[in-house]
Amino acid sequence: MNDQQTTVQELKNLVEGFIEARNWKKFHSPRNLAVSVAIEAAELLEHFQWEPDASLADQPEKITEIGEEMADVMAYLISLANTLKIDISKTLSEKMKKNAVKYPSEEFNGVWKKQKTL
């Protein structure tokens, strides 16, 4: 599998198959999955604590570990999408459209500032 050839549905099937093979679906409530996303995201953050960003370029093993934490976060997000029957591609596309309105490129090009909720 790779990003160029793998669909979101294939990833959803991969995660679902892993969970079904272990009979874990009964543990995958939306609440438990959301909690797991937060926990795994915190583990991802640990890799950046007290580290200057430039130092990662010279640490391929660290990049691998970061990728594995990202995969854990993604797996729980995908499982949450499966549980709630959320179309990830549609939802992300719609959210990016909202973000484009909230953060117009003419106003936010190279500039970050907090924007009020629409």
C-alpha positions as CSV (number, residue, x, y, z in Angstrom):
1,M,0.0,0.0,0.0
2,N,1.1,3.6,-0.7
3,D,-0.5,7.0,-0.8
4,Q,-0.6,7.1,-4.6
5,Q,-2.5,3.9,-5.0
6,T,-4.5,3.4,-1.8
7,T,-8.1,4.7,-1.4
8,V,-9.6,5.9,1.8
9,Q,-12.1,3.0,1.5
10,E,-9.2,0.5,1.4
11,L,-7.8,2.0,4.6
12,K,-11.2,1.9,6.2
13,N,-11.5,-1.8,5.2
14,L,-8.0,-2.5,6.5
15,V,-8.8,-1.1,9.9
16,E,-12.2,-2.7,10.0
17,G,-10.7,-6.1,9.2
18,F,-8.1,-5.8,11.9
19,I,-10.8,-5.0,14.5
20,E,-13.1,-7.7,13.3
21,A,-10.4,-10.4,13.4
22,R,-9.9,-9.7,17.1
23,N,-13.6,-9.2,18.0
24,W,-12.8,-5.7,19.3
25,K,-15.8,-3.9,17.8
26,K,-17.7,-4.2,21.1
27,F,-14.9,-2.0,22.6
28,H,-15.0,0.6,19.8
29,S,-17.7,3.0,21.1
30,P,-17.4,6.6,19.8
31,R,-16.3,7.8,23.2
32,N,-13.6,5.1,23.6
33,L,-12.3,5.9,20.1
34,A,-12.2,9.6,20.7
35,V,-10.3,9.1,23.9
36,S,-7.9,6.8,22.1
37,V,-7.3,9.5,19.4
38,A,-6.4,12.0,22.1
39,I,-4.1,9.5,23.9
40,E,-2.3,8.6,20.7
41,A,-2.0,12.3,19.6
42,A,-0.3,12.9,23.0
43,E,2.1,10.1,22.3
44,L,2.8,11.8,18.9
45,L,3.5,15.1,20.7
46,E,6.1,13.4,22.9
47,H,8.4,13.0,20.0
48,F,8.5,16.8,19.6
49,Q,8.8,17.8,23.2
50,W,12.0,19.7,23.7
51,E,13.2,18.9,20.2
52,P,14.1,21.6,17.6
53,D,12.4,20.8,14.3
54,A,15.6,20.8,12.3
55,S,17.1,17.9,14.3
56,L,14.5,15.5,12.9
57,A,16.1,15.5,9.4
58,D,19.1,13.6,10.8
59,Q,17.1,11.0,12.7
60,P,15.4,8.5,10.3
61,E,14.6,6.2,13.3
62,K,12.7,9.1,14.9
63,I,10.8,9.7,11.7
64,T,9.8,6.0,11.7
65,E,8.5,6.3,15.3
66,I,6.6,9.5,14.4
67,G,5.0,7.7,11.4
68,E,3.9,4.9,13.7
69,E,2.3,7.3,16.1
70,M,0.6,9.0,13.2
71,A,-0.7,5.6,12.0
72,D,-2.1,4.9,15.5
73,V,-4.0,8.3,15.4
74,M,-5.2,7.6,11.9
75,A,-6.3,4.1,12.7
76,Y,-8.5,5.3,15.6
77,L,-9.9,8.2,13.5
78,I,-10.7,5.7,10.7
79,S,-12.3,3.4,13.2
80,L,-14.4,6.3,14.6
81,A,-15.4,7.1,11.0
82,N,-16.4,3.5,10.4
83,T,-18.4,3.4,13.7
84,L,-20.2,6.6,13.0
85,K,-20.5,5.9,9.2
86,I,-18.7,9.2,8.3
87,D,-17.5,9.6,4.8
88,I,-14.0,10.9,5.5
89,S,-13.3,12.3,2.0
90,K,-16.6,14.1,1.8
91,T,-16.3,15.5,5.3
92,L,-12.7,16.7,4.8
93,S,-13.6,18.3,1.5
94,E,-16.6,20.1,3.0
95,K,-14.5,21.2,6.0
96,M,-11.7,22.6,3.7
97,K,-14.4,24.6,1.8
98,K,-15.5,26.1,5.1
99,N,-11.9,26.8,6.1
100,A,-11.4,28.6,2.7
101,V,-14.2,30.9,3.5
102,K,-13.0,31.4,7.1
103,Y,-9.4,32.0,6.1
104,P,-9.4,33.6,2.6
105,S,-6.0,33.3,0.9
106,E,-5.9,37.0,0.1
107,E,-6.1,37.9,3.8
108,F,-4.2,35.0,5.3
109,N,-1.4,34.5,2.8
110,G,1.7,33.9,4.9
111,V,0.0,35.3,8.0
112,W,-1.5,33.5,10.9
113,K,-4.0,35.0,13.2
114,K,-7.0,33.7,15.1
115,Q,-10.2,34.0,13.2
116,K,-13.6,34.3,14.7
117,T,-16.0,31.4,14.2
118,L,-18.5,32.0,11.3
